[in-house]
């Protein structure tokens, strides 16, 4: 390193000396014709005319002529030939010396030794500061850099974290890129962006919640399967992951709201879930139906008292209500909750999300049809909890049921996960905003025998990467479907349907 310093320093000094001697060459030429130079400058109408005159008279360049013109006439008249000659000779000797140093490796090493000897002689006294042992505590987190990661968790319980730059953006209608190499009987269930320092809250189908830090998940590439969560979390028999929530800290929000498959909702103070128990804690007390089958947890969201919640069912119904204490009173952790939404037939709750200002409800079907509708009071009015709700989309049987319902913003990005592990990522703005009763447009094209099984929103974080290449996306004009919706008429209205 020191040799490199010597070389760079000498090269810099050489360039500076060569520039200086070039100027002094111009001074020497001016000294030879000093009276003529002064007369020319006085007679010139402008600085540019004087510069051109000096260049012709002395056969010098712009840089030399400019240096002469920068001197006042009295300074020119006072120039001493001997001092100019002495400085010129000094610069010439320095240039010769610098070139010799750059051409001689042995001399460079000698200079390093000499300079280090000077440093030792000047600063080589005994250490005066005392080094004391650290009397505080250092956690594992203090030693791990905080970075953005994509967390992938499969239905079979395999989890991993991957650097977010492993995924690149694609246009709507893309076939996707390979996500995880999964077993034939396993699918991706949870896919979201967080950081290595955030808490991950794992809510299970049986109503318990466990937690871990992002860095505790095994790291793997985009194609890696990951490791089973049994190596990380002490699940009870029959428990599977129903919802995963990333959390900066337990002051991030006032409440946590949970929703079950049968439409029950429960609001509890978030701080009640701050527990170090490795065996997890009860998040919600699940009720059994008349046949003894327990309910299941399906969603968890952070809320404050003035937030609105929207519940969406698989058959396309929705209920919107406020999370105020009057509408949804706070309860303890081990309670069951109250009715948030009722259903017809075999319908059940698919998703719950927090309504945001100037946001949209983004839905995707099993067949890859998506639509985006503004969450205005005209489209989704506030209702009392416990109703059957209103339609979010017209769902022809060929498109399948809804598999995802997210609250998104104009510049958000959405990822859809297919049953065989493929992932398609695109901006929500690719899907034009339409009314509630429209059918939507093609957002992703599952291969034959495949289907969409989950949707994830990137939110305020953006997965870095470049746009997909032509062979990784499909022509946006090829969007004809059995529903009659195309990319060009994005969101063509279906036959009107009545709200429930």
C-alpha positions in Angstrom: 0.0 0.0 0.0 2.7 2.5 0.9 4.5 1.8 -2.4 1.2 2.7 -4.2 1.1 5.9 -2.1 4.6 6.8 -3.2 3.7 6.2 -6.9 0.5 8.2 -6.8 2.1 11.1 -4.9 5.1 11.2 -7.3 2.9 11.0 -10.4 0.8 13.9 -9.1 4.0 16.0 -8.4 5.3 15.1 -11.9 2.1 16.3 -13.6 2.2 19.5 -11.6 5.8 20.2 -12.4 5.3 19.6 -16.1 2.4 22.1 -16.1 4.5 24.7 -14.3 7.6 24.4 -16.5 5.3 24.8 -19.5 4.1 28.2 -18.2 7.7 29.2 -17.4 8.7 28.4 -21.0 6.1 31.0 -22.0 7.6 33.5 -19.6 11.1 33.0 -21.0 9.8 33.7 -24.5 8.1 36.9 -23.2 11.3 38.1 -21.6 13.1 37.9 -24.9 10.6 40.4 -26.4 9.3 42.2 -23.3 8.9 45.7 -24.9 7.0 44.3 -27.8 4.8 42.2 -25.5 3.8 45.2 -23.4 3.1 47.3 -26.5 0.9 44.6 -28.0 -1.1 44.2 -24.8 -1.6 48.0 -24.5 -2.7 48.2 -28.1 -5.1 45.3 -28.0 -8.8 46.2 -28.0 -9.7 43.1 -25.9 -8.2 40.3 -23.9 -9.0 37.8 -26.6 -7.2 40.0 -29.2 -4.2 40.3 -26.9 -4.2 36.5 -26.4 -4.2 35.8 -30.1 -1.5 38.4 -30.7 0.8 36.9 -28.1 0.3 33.4 -29.6 1.4 34.6 -33.0 4.3 36.7 -31.8 5.8 34.3 -29.3 4.6 31.0 -30.9 3.0 29.9 -27.6 -0.3 28.2 -26.8 -3.5 29.4 -25.1 -2.4 28.3 -21.6 0.9 30.1 -21.8 -0.7 33.3 -23.3 -3.4 33.3 -20.6 -0.7 33.0 -17.9 1.1 36.1 -19.3 -2.1 38.1 -19.6 -3.0 37.4 -15.9 0.1 39.4 -14.9 -0.3 43.2 -14.6 1.9 45.3 -16.9 4.1 46.4 -14.0 4.6 42.8 -13.1 5.6 42.0 -16.6 8.1 44.8 -16.7 9.5 43.7 -13.4 10.2 40.1 -14.4 13.8 39.2 -13.7 15.4 36.9 -16.2 17.6 35.2 -13.7 14.8 34.3 -11.3 12.8 32.9 -14.2 15.8 30.9 -15.3 16.4 29.6 -11.8 12.8 28.4 -11.4 12.9 26.8 -14.8 16.0 24.9 -13.9 14.5 23.8 -10.6 11.4 22.5 -12.3 13.5 20.6 -14.9 15.5 18.9 -12.1 12.3 18.0 -10.2 10.8 16.4 -13.3 14.0 14.4 -13.9 13.9 13.2 -10.3 10.2 12.2 -10.3 10.6 10.2 -13.5 13.6 8.4 -12.0 11.5 7.5 -8.9 8.7 6.1 -11.0 11.1 4.0 -13.1 12.9 2.5 -10.1 11.1 0.0 -7.8 14.0 -0.4 -5.5 14.1 3.3 -4.9 10.4 3.3 -4.1 10.9 0.7 -1.4 13.8 2.6 0.0 11.6 5.7 0.2 8.9 3.7 2.1 11.5 2.5 4.6 12.9 6.0 5.2 9.4 7.6 5.6 8.3 4.9 8.1 11.5 5.4 10.1 10.7 9.1 10.4 7.2 8.2 11.7 8.6 5.7 14.2 11.1 8.3 15.4 8.4 10.9 15.9 5.5 8.8 17.2 7.1 5.6 18.5 6.5 6.3 22.2 4.6 3.8 24.5 0.8 3.6 24.3 -0.8 6.2 26.7 -4.4 5.1 26.4 -5.6 2.2 28.5 -7.6 -0.7 26.9 -10.3 -1.8 29.2 -12.7 -4.8 28.8 -16.2 -4.0 27.7 -18.6 -4.1 30.7 -21.8 -4.2 28.7 -23.7 -6.9 26.9 -23.3 -7.6 23.1 -26.2 -9.4 21.5 -26.1 -11.5 18.4 -28.2 -8.8 16.7 -25.4 -6.2 17.3 -23.1 -8.3 15.2 -25.5 -8.8 12.2 -26.0 -6.1 9.6 -29.6 -5.0 8.9 -30.5 -5.7 5.3 -33.6 -6.2 3.3 -34.6 -9.8 2.7 -37.4 -11.8 1.1 -38.9 -14.4 3.5 -40.4 -17.5 1.9 -42.3 -20.1 3.9 -44.0 -23.1 2.4 -47.1 -24.9 3.4 -45.0 -27.8 4.4 -43.2 -25.6 6.9 -39.9 -24.9 5.1 -38.6 -21.4 5.6 -35.7 -19.3 4.3 -34.6 -15.7 3.8 -33.2 -14.5 0.5 -31.6 -11.2 -0.5 -34.3 -9.0 -2.1 -32.1 -8.2 -5.1 -32.5 -11.9 -6.2 -35.9 -11.0 -7.7 -36.3 -8.7 -10.7 -39.5 -7.0 -11.9 -41.7 -8.3 -14.7 -44.5 -6.9 -16.7 -48.1 -8.0 -16.3 -48.9 -11.4 -17.9 -45.5 -12.8 -17.3 -44.8 -16.5 -16.8 -42.5 -15.8 -13.8 -39.1 -17.0 -12.7 -38.3 -20.1 -10.7 -38.7 -19.4 -7.0 -38.1 -22.4 -4.8 -37.3 -26.0 -5.7 -40.2 -27.6 -3.9 -41.4 -31.2 -3.4 -44.4 -32.2 -5.4 -46.7 -32.1 -2.4 -45.5 -28.7 -1.1 -46.4 -25.1 -2.1 -45.3 -21.6 -1.2 -47.7 -20.1 1.4 -46.0 -17.0 2.7 -43.8 -14.6 0.7 -43.0 -11.1 2.0 -40.3 -8.5 2.4 -38.7 -7.6 5.8 -35.3 -6.9 7.3 -32.9 -9.1 9.3 -33.5 -7.1 12.5 -37.4 -7.2 12.5 -39.4 -9.5 14.7 -41.3 -12.2 12.8 -44.6 -13.1 14.5 -45.7 -16.6 13.4 -49.5 -17.1 13.9 -50.6 -20.7 13.6 -53.9 -22.2 12.5 -54.6 -23.2 16.1 -54.4 -19.6 17.4 -51.0 -19.5 18.9 -48.2 -17.0 18.1 -44.4 -17.6 18.1 -41.7 -15.1 17.3 -38.1 -15.0 15.9 -35.8 -12.4 14.5 -35.4 -12.2 10.7 -31.7 -13.2 10.9 -32.7 -16.4 12.7 -34.2 -17.8 9.5 -31.7 -19.8 7.4 -30.4 -17.9 4.4 -30.7 -19.4 1.0 -30.8 -18.6 -2.7 -33.9 -18.0 -4.8 -34.0 -21.7 -5.8 -33.3 -23.1 -2.3 -36.0 -24.9 -0.4 -34.9 -23.7 3.1 -35.1 -25.5 6.4 -38.1 -26.7 8.4 -39.5 -24.3 11.0 -39.5 -27.1 13.5 -35.7 -26.4 13.8 -36.6 -22.8 14.9 -40.1 -22.8 16.5 -41.5 -25.2 19.1 -44.8 -25.9 17.4 -47.4 -28.1 19.0 -48.8 -31.2 17.3 -51.1 -30.2 14.4 -50.0 -26.6 14.2 -49.2 -25.0 10.8 -48.3 -21.4 10.0 -51.4 -19.4 9.1 -50.0 -15.8 9.1 -46.6 -14.2 9.5 -46.2 -10.6 10.5 -43.0 -8.6 10.5 -42.6 -6.1 13.3 -40.1 -3.4 14.0 -40.9 -3.3 17.7 -44.0 -3.6 20.0 -44.6 0.2 19.9 -45.2 0.1 16.1 -49.0 0.1 16.6 -51.5 0.3 19.4 -53.5 -2.9 18.6 -53.2 -6.2 16.8 -56.4 -7.5 15.1 -56.9 -11.2 14.4 -59.5 -12.7 12.1 -60.6 -16.3 11.8 -62.0 -18.4 8.9 -65.5 -18.2 10.3 -65.5 -14.4 10.3 -64.6 -13.7 14.0 -62.4 -10.7 14.7 -60.5 -9.8 17.9 -58.6 -6.6 18.9 -55.9 -6.8 21.5 -53.1 -4.4 22.6 -49.9 -5.3 20.7 -47.8 -5.1 23.9 -49.7 -8.1 25.3 -47.9 -10.3 22.7 -44.4 -9.2 23.8 -43.3 -12.5 25.3 -40.0 -14.5 25.3 -41.7 -17.9 25.8 -40.2 -20.3 23.3 -43.3 -22.3 23.3 -45.4 -19.4 22.0 -48.5 -17.8 23.6 -52.2 -17.9 22.9 -53.2 -15.3 20.3 -56.9 -16.1 20.1 -59.2 -18.7 21.7 -60.7 -20.6 18.7 -64.3 -21.8 19.0 -65.6 -25.2 17.8 -68.6 -25.6 15.6 -71.6 -27.9 16.3 -69.7 -30.8 14.9 -66.7 -30.2 17.2 -64.4 -28.7 14.5 -62.3 -25.8 15.6 -62.1 -22.5 13.8 -58.9 -21.4 12.2 -56.9 -18.2 12.3 -56.4 -16.6 8.8 -55.2 -13.0 9.2 -53.4 -10.7 11.6 -53.0 -6.9 11.2 -51.5 -4.0 13.2 -54.1 -1.2 13.7 -54.7 2.0 15.6 -58.1 3.1 16.9 -59.0 5.3 14.0 -58.2 2.7 11.2 -60.8 1.1 9.0 -60.6 -2.7 8.4 -61.9 -4.5 5.3 -62.8 -8.2 5.3 -63.0 -10.2 2.1 -64.4 -13.7 1.5 -63.3 -16.3 -1.1 -66.6 -15.8 -2.9 -66.0 -12.1 -3.4 -68.0 -10.5 -0.6 -66.6 -7.7 1.6 -67.3 -5.8 4.9 -65.7 -2.5 5.9 -65.9 -1.1 9.4 -63.8 1.0 11.8 -61.5 -0.4 14.4 -62.6 2.1 17.0 -63.3 0.9 20.6 -67.0 1.5 20.1 -67.2 -0.8 17.0 -64.5 -3.3 18.1 -63.7 -3.2 21.8 -60.3 -4.4 23.0 -60.0 -7.9 24.4 -57.4 -10.0 26.1 -55.2 -12.5 24.3 -57.1 -15.6 25.3 -60.5 -14.5 24.1 -62.4 -15.6 21.0 -63.5 -12.2 19.5 -66.7 -11.0 18.0 -68.4 -11.5 14.7 -66.8 -9.5 11.9 -68.5 -11.0 8.9 -71.2 -13.6 8.1 -71.3 -15.9 5.1 -73.6 -17.8 2.7 -73.2 -21.5 2.0 -69.6 -22.7 1.8 -68.0 -19.2 1.8 -65.3 -18.3 4.3 -63.0 -15.4 5.2 -60.1 -15.1 2.8 -58.3 -11.9 4.0 -58.4 -8.9 6.3 -56.5 -5.7 5.7 -56.3 -2.1 6.9 -57.8 0.6 4.6 -55.4 3.3 3.7 -56.1 6.8 2.3 -56.0 6.9 -1.5 -55.5 3.2 -1.6 -57.0 0.4 -3.7 -58.3 -3.1 -3.1 -56.4 -5.5 -5.3 -57.8 -9.0 -5.8 -56.5 -12.0 -7.7 -58.3 -15.2 -8.7 -57.0 -18.8 -8.9 -56.9 -18.4 -12.7 -54.7 -15.2 -12.6 -57.4 -12.6 -13.2 -56.7 -9.4 -11.2 -58.6 -6.1 -10.6 -57.9 -2.9 -8.7 -60.7 -0.8 -7.2 -60.3 2.4 -5.3 -61.2 2.1 -1.6 -63.5 5.1 -1.6 -66.7 5.3 0.4 -68.6 5.3 -2.9 -67.1 1.9 -3.7 -66.8 0.4 -0.2 -69.0 2.2 2.3 -68.5 1.8 6.1 -70.8 -0.9 7.5 -71.5 -2.3 10.8 -69.5 -5.5 11.5 -71.3 -8.8 11.3 -73.0 -8.4 7.9 -72.9 -10.4 4.7 -71.1 -7.5 3.0 -71.0 -6.3 -0.6 -69.4 -7.6 -3.8 -65.7 -6.9 -4.6 -65.7 -8.5 -8.0 -67.8 -10.5 -10.5 -66.4 -14.0 -10.3 -67.2 -16.3 -13.3 -66.7 -20.0 -12.3 -64.0 -20.4 -14.9 -61.7 -17.9 -13.1 -62.0 -19.7 -9.8 -62.4 -18.2 -6.3 -60.4 -15.3 -4.9 -56.9 -16.3 -3.6 -55.7 -12.9 -2.6 -57.2 -9.5 -1.5 -54.7 -6.8 -0.6 -54.9 -3.1 0.1 -52.3 -1.4 -2.2 -51.2 2.0 -3.3 -50.6 3.3 -6.8 -46.9 2.6 -6.7 -46.9 -0.7 -4.9 -45.7 -4.0 -6.4 -47.5 -7.3 -6.1 -46.2 -10.8 -6.3 -48.4 -13.8 -7.0 -47.2 -17.2 -6.0 -48.2 -20.3 -8.0 -48.8 -23.8 -6.6 -45.7 -25.1 -8.3 -43.5 -22.4 -6.8 -43.2 -19.9 -9.6 -43.5 -16.2 -8.8 -44.7 -13.3 -10.9 -43.9 -9.8 -9.8 -45.4 -6.6 -11.3 -46.6 -3.1 -10.4 -50.2 -2.7 -9.4 -50.5 0.2 -11.8 -50.3 -2.3 -14.6 -53.9 -3.1 -13.7 -56.2 -0.1 -14.4 -58.5 0.9 -11.6 -62.1 -0.1 -12.2 -65.4 -0.5 -10.4 -66.4 -3.2 -7.9 -68.5 -5.3 -10.3 -65.9 -5.7 -13.1 -64.1 -9.0 -13.8 -60.5 -7.7 -14.2 -57.6 -8.5 -16.5 -55.0 -11.2 -16.8 -52.3 -10.6 -14.3 -50.5 -13.9 -14.5 -50.8 -17.0 -16.6 -50.4 -20.2 -14.7 -49.1 -23.2 -16.7 -51.5 -26.0 -17.5 -52.4 -27.8 -14.2 -51.0 -24.9 -12.1 -52.9 -22.2 -10.3 -52.4 -19.1 -8.2 -52.4 -19.9 -4.5 -51.3 -16.7 -2.8 -50.6 -13.0 -3.3 -48.0 -10.8 -1.5 -47.7 -7.0 -1.5 -44.2 -5.4 -1.5 -45.6 -2.2 0.0 -43.2 0.7 0.8 -40.2 -1.5 0.2 -39.2 -2.2 -3.4 -37.5 -5.3 -4.6 -34.5 -4.0 -6.6 -33.9 -5.4 -10.0 -34.2 -4.8 -13.7 -37.3 -5.2 -15.8 -37.9 -8.6 -17.3 -36.6 -9.4 -20.7 -38.9 -10.2 -23.7 -38.6 -13.9 -23.4 -39.6 -13.8 -19.7 -42.9 -11.9 -20.3 -45.8 -12.4 -22.6 -47.1 -10.0 -25.2 -49.6 -7.9 -23.4 -52.0 -8.1 -26.4 -52.5 -11.8 -25.9 -55.0 -11.5 -23.1 -58.3 -13.0 -24.5 -60.0 -15.1 -21.8 -63.3 -16.8 -21.3 -64.5 -13.8 -19.3 -64.0 -11.4 -22.2 -61.5 -9.2 -20.4 -58.4 -8.0 -22.2 -55.4 -5.9 -21.4 -56.5 -3.2 -23.8 -59.9 -2.8 -22.1 -58.4 -3.5 -18.7 -61.4 -4.1 -16.4 -64.2 -4.3 -18.9 -67.4 -4.4 -16.9 -69.1 -7.7 -16.4 -72.9 -7.9 -16.4 -74.0 -5.9 -13.3 -74.7 -7.8 -10.1 -76.6 -6.8 -7.0 -74.8 -6.2 -3.7 -75.6 -8.6 -1.0 
